[in-house]
């Protein structure tokens, strides 16, 4: 049986050739601020909502740009269940800090690939290939 893709949106906040990632409570896996797209919500709106919920920032209007979509095996899901992550870049209106289910924020490079699930690893590799992060 084919499982539907999990539709998510995430924001890649980049500063000084590093990307913002977060860890959730009691887990050491790094992931981008983001989450599932709610019914009737656009991916850009979902990314902005999740940024507020997870790292307590707003996305500055006019700076939000769709970068690319990653489709890969979903972390912690049965084999064949894929995540379809639309990744946006944006400037934030405040300094990101842990909020809600997030326990810490991290500024990472490709040196942190081993701590990321498949979608996060692919995002880091693509951003490095674009010359945006180390």
C-alpha positions as CSV (number, residue, x, y, z in Angstrom):
1,X,0.0,0.0,0.0
2,X,1.3,3.4,-1.0
3,X,1.4,5.9,1.9
4,X,0.8,9.5,1.0
5,X,3.8,11.9,1.3
6,X,3.9,14.0,4.5
7,X,3.7,17.6,3.3
8,X,5.8,19.9,5.4
9,X,7.3,23.4,5.1
10,X,10.5,24.6,6.7
11,X,12.6,27.8,6.9
12,X,16.3,27.9,6.2
13,X,17.6,30.9,8.3
14,X,21.2,31.5,7.1
15,X,23.8,33.7,8.9
16,X,27.5,33.7,8.5
17,X,27.5,30.7,6.3
18,X,25.6,28.6,8.9
19,X,22.0,27.5,9.0
20,X,19.7,27.5,12.0
21,X,18.5,24.1,13.1
22,X,16.8,23.0,16.3
23,X,16.6,20.0,18.6
24,X,13.4,18.9,20.2
25,X,13.1,18.0,23.9
26,X,14.9,14.8,24.8
27,X,16.2,14.2,21.2
28,X,19.6,14.9,19.7
29,X,18.4,14.9,16.0
30,X,18.8,18.3,14.3
31,X,16.0,19.6,12.2
32,X,14.9,22.8,10.4
33,X,12.2,25.0,12.0
34,X,9.1,23.8,10.3
35,X,6.3,21.3,10.3
36,X,3.2,19.9,8.7
37,X,1.2,22.1,6.3
38,X,-2.3,22.4,7.8
39,X,-5.4,22.0,5.5
40,X,-6.1,25.2,3.6
41,X,-2.6,26.6,4.6
42,X,0.0,27.5,2.0
43,X,3.5,26.1,2.5
44,X,4.8,29.7,3.1
45,X,2.2,30.3,5.7
46,X,3.0,27.0,7.4
47,X,6.8,27.9,7.5
48,X,6.0,31.3,9.1
49,X,3.6,29.7,11.7
50,X,6.2,27.1,12.6
51,X,9.0,29.7,12.9
52,X,6.8,31.5,15.4
53,X,5.9,28.4,17.3
54,X,9.4,26.8,17.4
55,X,11.9,29.6,17.5
56,X,9.8,32.6,18.4
57,X,10.5,34.7,15.3
58,X,8.4,36.3,12.6
59,X,9.6,36.1,9.0
60,X,10.2,39.6,7.5
61,X,7.7,40.3,4.7
62,X,9.4,40.5,1.4
63,X,12.3,38.3,2.4
64,X,10.5,35.0,2.2
65,X,11.6,33.0,-0.9
66,X,11.0,29.4,-1.9
67,X,14.4,27.8,-2.4
68,X,13.5,24.2,-3.3
69,X,11.5,21.1,-2.4
70,X,13.2,18.0,-0.9
71,X,11.4,14.6,-1.3
72,X,13.0,11.8,0.7
73,X,12.4,9.0,3.3
74,X,10.5,10.4,6.3
75,X,12.5,10.2,9.5
76,X,10.9,7.7,12.0
77,X,8.3,6.5,9.5
78,X,7.9,3.1,7.7
79,X,10.1,2.5,4.7
80,X,8.6,4.1,1.6
81,X,6.8,6.9,3.6
82,X,8.3,10.1,2.2
83,X,8.4,13.6,3.4
84,X,7.9,16.4,0.8
85,X,9.5,19.5,2.4
86,X,9.2,22.9,0.8
87,X,12.2,25.0,2.0
88,X,12.0,28.8,2.2
89,X,14.8,31.3,3.0
90,X,13.8,34.3,5.1
91,X,15.1,37.1,7.3
92,X,13.8,37.0,10.9
93,X,12.5,39.9,12.9
94,X,14.1,38.7,16.2
95,X,16.9,36.5,17.4
96,X,15.8,32.8,17.2
97,X,15.4,31.2,20.6
98,X,13.8,27.9,21.8
99,X,10.1,27.9,22.1
100,X,7.3,25.3,22.5
101,X,8.6,21.8,21.7
102,X,12.1,23.1,20.9
103,X,14.8,22.7,23.5
104,X,17.8,24.4,21.8
105,X,18.8,26.3,18.6
106,X,22.0,25.5,16.7
107,X,23.9,27.2,13.9
108,X,25.2,24.4,11.8
109,X,27.2,23.5,8.7
110,X,27.7,20.4,6.6
111,X,30.0,19.2,9.5
112,X,26.7,18.4,11.3
113,X,25.3,16.2,8.6
114,X,25.6,13.1,10.8
115,X,23.1,14.6,13.3
116,X,20.4,15.2,10.7
117,X,17.6,13.0,9.4
118,X,17.5,12.5,5.6
119,X,15.6,15.7,4.7
120,X,17.8,17.9,6.8
121,X,21.0,16.3,5.4
122,X,19.7,17.0,1.9
123,X,18.9,20.6,2.7
124,X,22.4,21.2,4.1
125,X,24.0,19.6,1.1
126,X,21.9,21.6,-1.4
127,X,22.7,24.9,0.5
128,X,26.4,24.1,0.5
129,X,26.2,23.3,-3.3
130,X,24.5,26.7,-3.8
131,X,27.4,28.4,-1.9
132,X,25.3,29.6,1.0
133,X,26.7,27.6,3.9
134,X,30.0,25.8,4.7
